[in-house]
Amino acid sequence: MSTLAIPAPRRRAGSLSALRALASRPELVLLLALAGGLNLWALDLNGFANDYYAATVRSMTQSWHAFLYGSFDAAGLQTVDKPPLALWVQALSARAFGFNSWALLVPQALMGVATVGLTYDLARSRFGRSAGLVAGLTLALTPITVAMSRHNNPDALLVLCLVAAVWALDRGLQRGGSAKWLVWAGVFVGLGFETKMAAALLVVPGMALAWFWVAPRGRMVAARQLLAGGAAMAAVGLAWPVLMWLTPAGDRPYISGTDDNSIWSLILGYNGLGRLLGQDGGPGGGMGGGGATFGGEAGAARVLNAALGGQAGWVIGFALVAGLALVLTSRLRRTDPRTGYVIAVGGAFAVTAVAFSRAQGIFHPYYVSALAPFTALLVGAGWTLLRHRAWGPLLLAGGIATELVVIADAATDLDWFTAVLLVGGAVAAAGIAFAPKLRTAAATAGVALLLFAPASWAVQTLGHATSSTFPAGGPTTSMGMGGPGGGRGGFGGGQPPAGMTPPGGSTPGATGGGFAPGAGGAAGGARGGFGGMFGGDTSALTEAVAYAKANGGGTVVVSSQSGAAQSIIRSGADVAAIGGFSGRETVVTAEWLADAVEDGRIRWVVASSDNGGMRDGRTGASDAMTIAAQVGKATSVDGLYDLRGTADAIRAAA
């Protein structure tokens, strides 16, 4: 008689298998512990980090309508200028654990740890465990990686999605061209698009070329598989945009960052071609081509400049030499197991670096967090060539060259390390070239030498709050809107670039060492902007909210979302904004304003018409605020107008 065999639960078996895999790779355990320590240590020091997104998360916890449509305010008047996927994660965490700093930032920190783990596994699967460890260490010790893993900007999720996409593609190539893994790669890119729109597409050219070039099952099959992967990417990436497109404008929030309330304008313009080709408010837009806005002048050396170099530029020279060496040694043969990796990873690195270097629109230094993992993956792959007599010294020379540039321009606090780097690099290179028995030791010492400086900045990130709109890794002096840490030039220490003087000459906000919107209290939108870069002075907005509540209630509307953020964070106040992030990105029409007043969505407006003191070509909410002040009934609160019953007058004033 046969007996019935009862199989063990698969989930438990899978969990045990994963634990055994971790136990067999102690270097991975240590790597994840290091990343977790850097990302989680004293995390609540950062408070709510970027008030703009934190306020949105609180609004999402108050209204499922605001949650679904990515509304900045619980009333559902206007979205933020990004898709909501990263904010959905934070909002669900806040609903589960309460609205607090840990609930918002722990998911971000864990995303950073997961990205380090995937980076390790991607390099390990092609080049061995040592290469995986080097790649993972390089990423974990990159200052901007640590900063963004401790911050609530969407970039932590974006980077995780991008690395996961390349990881899935490489897994598919290893498994003989498995279409399933290519579809997963498309899904991950789509999720990245739902996180930060066009920024996720920078990895696609390299990925597509890698799959079509290697084509384990032939080029015709590869082409069909790419169509399937592209379909998956489009289906996932366009799900929320299509929802916004199909929902009648009156039933959803106005789309921030646009002049026409169109999701396609946000995708193609403000968050798309505008970033590359120039836009109002960027160096290629309203400020003119000469303004070194945020990320400095566009050009081939931008990723090493005073603002960006200290964040992720340290070992780019090593990565470049490694990429070249891998191309030459593999000859990109389809049968060489390195070829798909080289094209996908190298392509992601190259396209991202070129896009960042040439971007003429708004560009923030923390964007280079998307370049960091591909730099790390090339460095990990380069480890396999570092012990080669010919390539080893060249790899070290490339890494030392860019590190010297970064120290000179961005990290002058490490001036003393220059001599150590030169002497130590020369000794390590000599050991690789002339002492075969010492090559492994010399290569290890060379990598340790190159990682010392970025590691010191990564650790220093833990010593201060990374809680502004412009997060940066490194010492406290690196926090001036992502400016250099003690570097020469740039605008470290919180000084704005030319043409961006805060209204009223306000000093930088306290939370981030730079002039963070809403730092020190935010309100927004009254005459003169209530102070601060984009509005600030909680007492003024608090008075307006109290007056509105005592006189029939309703949402109090200001110009700047950043100016309204602190009031939402602190008390969940019924406050909204109609001018976008700073009050200058979004242009609402008089007809839209009249409709919102007519159907009761807007009654109270704190009006300002000075464009927040900025002169960069953007008008934002200025025209709408001017009309509100013209037709509204003035109240006893300075700058607060009652618009009830003024819909026809608003239309007539347009």
N, C-alpha and C positions, 0 to 999 in steps of 0.2 A: 504494500500500500504506500502510495506516495504521500509525502507530507507537504503541507502548504508552507511555502517560504514567504515570510513577511519581510519585504525590503525595508531597510532603514529609511527614515524620512530624508528626502533629498535635501531639504533646506539645512537640516542639521549636518548632513554629510558635507554640504558645500561650505558651511561655516567652519567645520573642523578642518577641511582642506585648506581654507584660507588661513586659519591659525597655524597649521603646519607649514604653509608656505612662508608665513612671516617668521616663524621660528627658525626656518632654514636660511633666512636672510637677515641676520642680526644687523647688518649695515642699514637695511631698510627701516627696521624698528628704530634705530638710533636717529636716522634721518628724519623720520616722521616725528619723533620726540623733539628733535631740535626745532623743526618747523612749528610744531605745536607750542613749544615754549616761547619762541619769538612772537608768534601771533597772538597768544592768549595772555602773556604775562602783563599784569596790571592793566587789563584791557579797558576797564571802566575809567581809566585816566582820560580816555578820549571822549567821555561823555556821550553825546548824541552825534559826534563827529560833524557831518555836513547837515546843518539845520534844515536845509531845503528838502532833502530826502527824508530826514527824520520826521518833519512835519507831515509830509505826504503819507508816511507809514501810519502816523497817528490818525490821520483822516481816514485811511483805509480800514483801521480798526473800528471806526465809528460808523462806517457805512459800506455795505457790500456793493452798492452802486459805485461809490468812489473807488473801491477795491478793483472792481472789474474794469473800469475805464481808466484807471491810473490817474485819478483826480488828485490834484494838490490839496484841495479843500473838501471837507465833508459835504458841502452843499453841492458839489459837482459842477462848479462853474468853469474850471479850466484844468487841463492836465498838466503834468510836468513835461519837460521837453525830451523825454526818453520813453521807450516802452516800459511796461511795468514788471517784467519777470523778476528782476532782482528785488524789487520792492515787494512783490507778492511773497517771496520767501521771508523777508523781514517782517512783513505784516502778519503772516501766519504764525511766525515765532512769537510776535508780540501778543497776538490773540491767545496763544497757548500759555505764555509765561509772564504776561503783563508788559506794558509799555515801559521799558527801561533800557539802559545802555547795553547790558549783557544780552538781552533778547535780540537786539538789532545787530550787534557786532559779532557774537559767537558764530552764527552761520557764516559770516564773512571769513572769519579766522579758519573755520573748518574747510571752507572752499580753498583757501590758500594751502592748507595741508594736503588736501586731495590733489591739487595741481602739482605739488612737489612729488607726491607719490606716483602720479601718472608720468611725470617727466622722467623719474627714475626708471620706471618700467619700460618706457619707450626706448630709452637709450640702452637699457640692459638687454632687451630682447634682440637687439641687433649687434651690440658690441661687448656685451658681458657685464657682469656685476660691478666691476670697478668703474667702467664707463658710466653706468647708471648712477653710482654713488657720486661721481664727479659732477654729472649733470644736475642731480638733485641738490647737491651742496651749492653749486653755483647759483641755482634759482633761489634756494632758501635764504642765501646770504646776500641777495641783491636788495639794496635798501628800499627801492620802490615796491618790491614784492612784499616786504614786511609792512610797509606803510599802508598799502592798499588792502592787505589782509586784516588790518586793524581799523578799517574805515568802512563807511556805509555807501560809498559810491558804487555804481554797478560794475566796476572794472574787475573785481575779484571773480564774479560769476562769468563775465565775458572771457577772461583768460582761462578759466577752468573749461569752458565750452570749447575754446579754440584748441587747447591741448588735447582734450578728449576727442575732438574731431580728427586730428592728425594721428592720435593713438589708434583710433578705430580703423582709419584707412590703412595704417601700417599693419595692423592685425589682419585685415582682409588680404593684403598682399602676401603676408606670411602663410596664409591658409589657401594659397593657390588661386587668388582672385575671387574670394567669397563675396558675392553681391550683398549678402546680409550685412557684413561689416561696412561696406560702402554706404549702404542706406543709413546705418547708424551714424556714420560720419556726417551725412547730410542732415540728419536730425540734430546733431550737436551744433553744426553751423547755424541751423535754423533757430535753435535756442539762443545762440549767441546774438543772432539778429533781433530776437525778441528782448534781448538785454540792452544792446547798444547799436542797433541798426547796422549801417553800412560798415562800421568798424569790424564786424565779424567776417566780412567778405574778403578781407585782405589775405586770408589763408587759402582761399578757394583756387586761385590760379596754380599755385604750387601743388596742391592736392590733386587737382584734375590732371595736370601734366604728369605727375608721378604715376597715377593709375593708368593713364593712356600709354605712357612710355613703356612701363614694365609689362602691362597687359598679359598676365600669366595665361589667360585663355584666348589670346589673340586680340587684335585691335578692334575688330567688328564687335566682338562680345564686350570688350572694354567700353566702347562707345555706348552700347545699349545700357550697360551697367551705370555709366555716368549719367545717363538720362534718368535712370531710376533714382540714383542718389540726389540728383538735382531736383527731382520731383518731391522727394522727401524733404529736402532743404526748403523748397518753396512752400510746401504745405504747412510745415511747422513755423517757418519764419514769417509767413504772411497771415497766419491765423488771427492774431490780434489786430493788425492793420485792416484786414478785411472786415472784421467786426466793427471797427470804428467807421469804415467806409459805408457799410450797409445800414448802420444805425442813423436814423434821422438826426440832423444837427441839433434840433430842439430837445432831443431825448438823451443827449450825452454832453460831456464837457467840451468847451472850446479847446482846440488843439494848440497847445503852447508852442511858440517858436515859428508860427506861421502868420501870414497876413490874410489867408483865405479860408482858414478852418478846415484845411484838407490834410489828411494823413499822408497823402502822396507828396505834398509840399514839404512836410517834415522829413520824410525819407530821402527825397531827392535833393532838397535844398539845404535847410539848416543843419541836418545831420548827415548830409551826403556830399554832393558836389561842392557845396558852399565851404566845407572844411578844406577841400583840396584846392579849389580855384579862387577862393577869396569870398568874403562876405562882410557885411557891415559889422563893425566891431572887431574885425580881425585885421591883421597887418596888411592883407590884400584888399580890405574893404574900406569902411568908413574912415579908418585911421590913416589910410594911404600905405603904400608899399614899404615905407621906411620904418614904421613903428615896430619895435621889438616886443610885441604883445605876448605876454605869458611865456611862450616857449622860445622866444628869441627869433632872430632872422632865419628865414628859410635858406637852405643851402646844404651842400654835401656833408659839412662838418657839424650840422645842427645837433645830432645825437650825442656829440661830445662837448657841447657848449656849457656855459656856466650854469644854466638852468637844468639841463637834461643829463649832462655827463655823470654827475655824482649819483644820479638815480639808477641808471642802468647801463652806463657806457664803459665801465671799467675794463671788461675783458672782450670787448667787441673786436679788437685786433686779433686776438687769439681765435675767435670764432670765424673771422674772415679767412685767416690762413688755413684753419681746419677745413672750412668749406671748399677752398681751392684745392687743398691736398686730397680731399676725398673725391673730388671730381676727377683729378688727374690719375689717382691710383685705381679708381674703379672704372674709369673711362666711360662711366654711365652705361656699362653693359647691362642688358636686361637680365642676364643670368647672375649678375653680382648681387648678393643679398643686401648690399649697402645702397644700391642705386635708388630704390623707391624712397628710402629714408632721406638720402641726400637731396633729392628733388623736392620732396614734400616739405621737409624741415628748412632746407636752404631756400626754397621758394617762398615760404612763409616769412622767413627772416628778411629776404631781399625785398619783397614787395612791401612789407611793413616798414622797413627802414627807408626805402625810397619815398613812400607815401608820407611818412613823418618828416623826412628831410625837406620835401618840396611843398608841403601843405601851406597854402597861403591864407587860409581862414583861421578861425579861432582854434588855438592849439595850446593845450595845457601840458606841463611837464609830466604829470602822472600818466599820460597816455602811453609812455614808454613801458609801462607794466605789461603791455601786450607784446612788446618786442623781447622782453626778458626771458621767457621760456624757450624761445627759439635760439636765442644766444646761448643759453645754458645747454640745449640739446646739441648744438654744434661743438661746444666746448667738451661735452661728454664724449662725443664721437672722436674729437681730436685727441683725447687721452690715448686712444689706441695707436696713434702715430707719434705721440710725444717721446716715446722711447726709441724712435727711429733716428739713426745717426744724422740723416740729412734734414728730416722734417722737425725734429725736436727743437733745435736751436731757433729755427724760423718761427715756430709756434710761440715760443717764449718771447722772442723779439717782438712779434706782433702784439702779444698781450701787454708787454712792458711799455711799448710805444703809446698805446691808447691810455694806459693807466697814468703815464706821466702827463699826458695832455689833461686828463681829468683832474689830477692833483693840482696842476698849474692853474687851471681855470675855475674849478668848482670846489675843490677840497684843499684849500691852502692850510687848513689845520693839520694836514698830513705832509707838509713840506719836508719834514724831517725824514720821511720814509723814502724819499727819492733816492738818496744814496744807498739805502739798504736794498731797494729794488734793483738798482743798477748792478751793485756788487753781487748780491745774491743771485740775480738772474744770470750774470756772467759765469758764476761758479756752477750753477745748475746746468747751463748750456754746455760748459766744458765737460762736466761729468757725463752728460748724455753723448757727446761727440767722441770723447777719448777714453772713457772708462766703461767698457761693456758690462762689467760685473756690477757697476754702481748705477746703471741707467734707471732702473726702477726707483731706487732711492732718490736719485737726482730729479726724476720726473715728478715724484711725489712732493719733493721740496719745492720744485718750481710752481706746481699748482697751489700749494699752501701759501707761497709767497704772493701769488697773484690774487688770492682770495682774502688775504689779510686786510687790505684797505677797505674793500666793500663790506667785509664782515664787521669791521669796526664801526662803520656807518650804520649797518643793520642793527647792531646792538645799541648804538646811541639813539636809535629811533624809539626805544622803549623808555627813554628818560624824560620824555615830554609828551604833551598831548598832540596827537595828529588829528586835530578836530576843526579843520577849516574847510572852506570850499576848495582849496588848492593843497591837498595833502602832499607831503614829501618825506622821504626817509633821510636819515642822517642826524646830525646835531641840531640843536635848537635853531641855530642861525640858518638852517636850510628851509625853514618854514615860511619864509616870506613869499607866499603865493607860489611855492615850489621853486623859489630862487635858490641860489647857491649857498652852501654852508661855509661861510667864511671865505667864499670865493671872490675873485676879482670880477667886477662888472655885474651884470644881472640886476636883480632887484631883491636880493635877500634882505632879511630884516624888516620886511613888510613894506618896502617902498614900491608904489605902483609905477608902471611904465609911463612914459611921457604921454600926455593926453588923457590919462585916466585918474586925475586927481579926485579924491572923494569929495562929495558935496560939503561945503563948509570947512574944507581943509581938515576933515576928521582924521584922527590918528588911527593906526591899525587896530583891529579888534584884538581882544586878549586871548581868545581861545586857541588860535593857531599860530600865533606869532606873526601872522600876516593880517591884512584887513579883511576878515571874514564877514560875509553878510550875516547880519543878525547877531553877531558876537556882542556879548554884553547887553543883550536885550534887543528884540526886534519889534518893530511896529510897522511902519511903512506908510509911505504914500502921502503924508500931509505936506503942507507947503514947505519947500526946502528939503523934502524927503525925510524929515525927522532925524537927520544926522546919520552917520555911518556910511559905508560905501553904497549900499543899496537900501538904506533905511534902517533905522535903529532907534530907540526911545520907546520902551515898552509903556511908560506912563501915558504917553499921548494916545496910543492906540487903545490902551486899557480904558481910558476915559471915553473914547468914542464907542467902544463896545458896551460899556456900562450905560451910556446915554441911549443907545439903540435898544438895549434890553428893557430899559425903563419906559420906552416910548413905542411899544408895539412889537419889538423884537425884529429879527431878520438878520441876514448876513451883512456884515460890514465889508465893503470892497475897498481895497487899496490898489496901488499900481504894481508894486513889486512883491512877488511871491517870497523872495528872501526876506523882505521887510516884514512880512506877516508870519514868518516861520516860528519865531519864538513864542508868540502869543498862542499859536496852535499847540506847540510842544508843551508849554507850561500849564495851560488850562483847557485845551481843546476848544478854544474860543471859536465862535462862528464867524470866521474871517476868511476872505478869499481875495485873490488878486487877478487882474485882467491884463497885465502887461508882461507876463512871463517872469523869468528868473529875476532879472534886475529891474523890471518895469519897462524894458526897452526892446525885448525880443519879439513880442506879440502885438499885432495891430488888430484890434477889434473894430468892426464897423459901427457907425452910429445906428444902423438898422438893427444890428445884433444887440447893442446896448438897449435900444428902445424895446425890443421884444423881451429882453430879460427883465426890464422894469415892468412891462405890461403884464407879464405872467407871474410877477411876484418873486422872481429869483434874485433880483437886486432892488434894494430900496435905499440903503445908506452907502454913501461914497465919501471916502476921505480923499479929496482931490488935490492933485499937484500937477503942474503943467511945465515944470522946469526940466523935464527929462532926467531927473536925478542928478543934475549937475554935469552930466556926460555930454560930450560933443564928439560922437563917433559915427554919425550918419544914421542912427536908428531913432525912430520916433516913438515906437512902442505905444504905451497907453496915453501919451501926452494929449493927443487930439480928443480922445474920449473923456479924459479928465477935464479938459478945458470946457467941453460941452456940459459936463456934469455941474461944473461951477457956475456956468452961465444960466442954466435952466433950473437948477435945484434950489431948494429952500435952505438957506443958511441956518445953522443951529447954534446953540450956545457953546458948542465945542469947536474950537478953531479948526477950520478946514473940513468939517463934517457937513455934508449936505444930504437933505432928504429928497429923494427923487420920486416919491410916490405921486402918481398922476401926471408925470411929465413925459410920457412916451411920445406923444404927438409933438411936443416941444423939442424933444431930442431929434426927431426926424426932420423937423423944420430947420433946426440949427445946423444940420449936416451940410 
